[in-house]
Every structure is written in C-alpha cells, then in structure tokens.
Amino acid sequence: GEAAKWSSPLINAIRQFGLFIGFELNEAAVAAGAECKASGRPASIFVARKLLVAGLMTVPAGPSVVRWLPPLNITQTEATEALRIMKTTLENLK
C-alpha cells in the first residue's frame, strides 16, 4: 500500500496484514529526541499520543510499534489523510 512506499528514519519496518498495519519505530532514534526523553514514556506511547493530538488514533504495541486499526469502510481519502498526519507528526518530532 501507500504506507509501504514511504520511508522515514524513525521507522524501521512496516508490517501489514490487510488493514492491520504495524509501524515498527526506530526506538533509539525516537527516544533520543528531547520531547520523548522529557515525557519519560516508551517511544510507541510517546508517538501514539502525538498522533492522537494531531487527529490520528493509533494503538501502541510494545515499546516500539504503533498500530493502525482502521475500520473496514475506510476511504482512500481518509487513508491518505492518516498517512499525512503520521508523516507530519514524525517529521516534527524534536
């Protein structure tokens, strides 16, 4: 899918089974950021909270994975918007 074509230094891998998508974060790179350090939270929880504030609900899964669990009736427009939010949020981490 579209997510698999996108790369970020903060993502090590993207695993997908249907609409069940796991973004494996580069835990060390995320945790090295001042904001994540100050939060005292694992990378996945820190990123999931940032995404929620930006308008994208995700699920942390362990210390380094953020899961997308969209509804089966998600539209292409909604999927594109979710990916835009994810990209923008990761690019703006400090």
N, C-alpha and C positions, 0 to 999 in steps of 0.2 A: 503494500500500500504506500500511500504518500509519506507516512512516517519513516518507512524504511529507506526512502531516498534522501532523507535529511540527516545531517550529521552535526554533532556538537562535541567539543572537547569535554563536556560534562556528562556525556552519555557513552558508556562502554558498549552497550548492545541493546537491541530492541528485539524482544521475543513476542511472537504473535500467534494466537490460535483463534481464528475467526475474529470477533470483536474484543476478545480478551487480550489486551496488549500490556506488556511489561517493559518499562524503560529502566534498564539497569544503569544507575548513575555511576559516574566516576566518583566514588565515595570520598576518596582523598582530596580530589580537586574541589568538590563542593564544600567539604568540611574545612578546607584551608581558607575559605572566604571569611572575612571579618564578621559578616552578618550571621553566618551559620555558627561560627565559634561563639559569638555572643549569645546565641539562642540556647546553647547547651543541648541541642537536640540532634538526633541522628540525621544524616543527610536526607533520607527519604521523608521523614516527618517535616523537616525544615522546608523542603521543596514542595511537598503536598500542601502545606499551609500557605506558602507564597502563591501557588497556583489557585487555591481557593479564594484568596484575596483578589486575585486577578480575574476571577469568574469561572474557573475550571475546577470541578470537583474530581479529585483523584483519590486513590487509596494507597497509603504507604504499605509496603510488604517487606518486612525485614528492614535492615539498616540502609539498604542501597537500591531498592526497587520502588518505583512509583507505577501503579497500575491504572490503566484506563479501563472502565467497565461501562461503555456507553449502552444506551437502550438499543434494541434491535431495529427500531424505526428511526435511527439517526439519519439525518440527511447529509449529503455531500457538503453543503454549506456549513452545517454545524461541525462536521469533522474538520473542515478547513479552518474554521474559527478556533477550534480546540487546539489544533497544531500551531496556529499563530500565537495563541496565548502561551503555549508551552515554550515555543522558540523565544518569544519576547521576554518571558519570565527568566529563563535560563541565561539569556544574553545580558540581563540587567542585574544578575546576582553579583554581590560585592563581597 
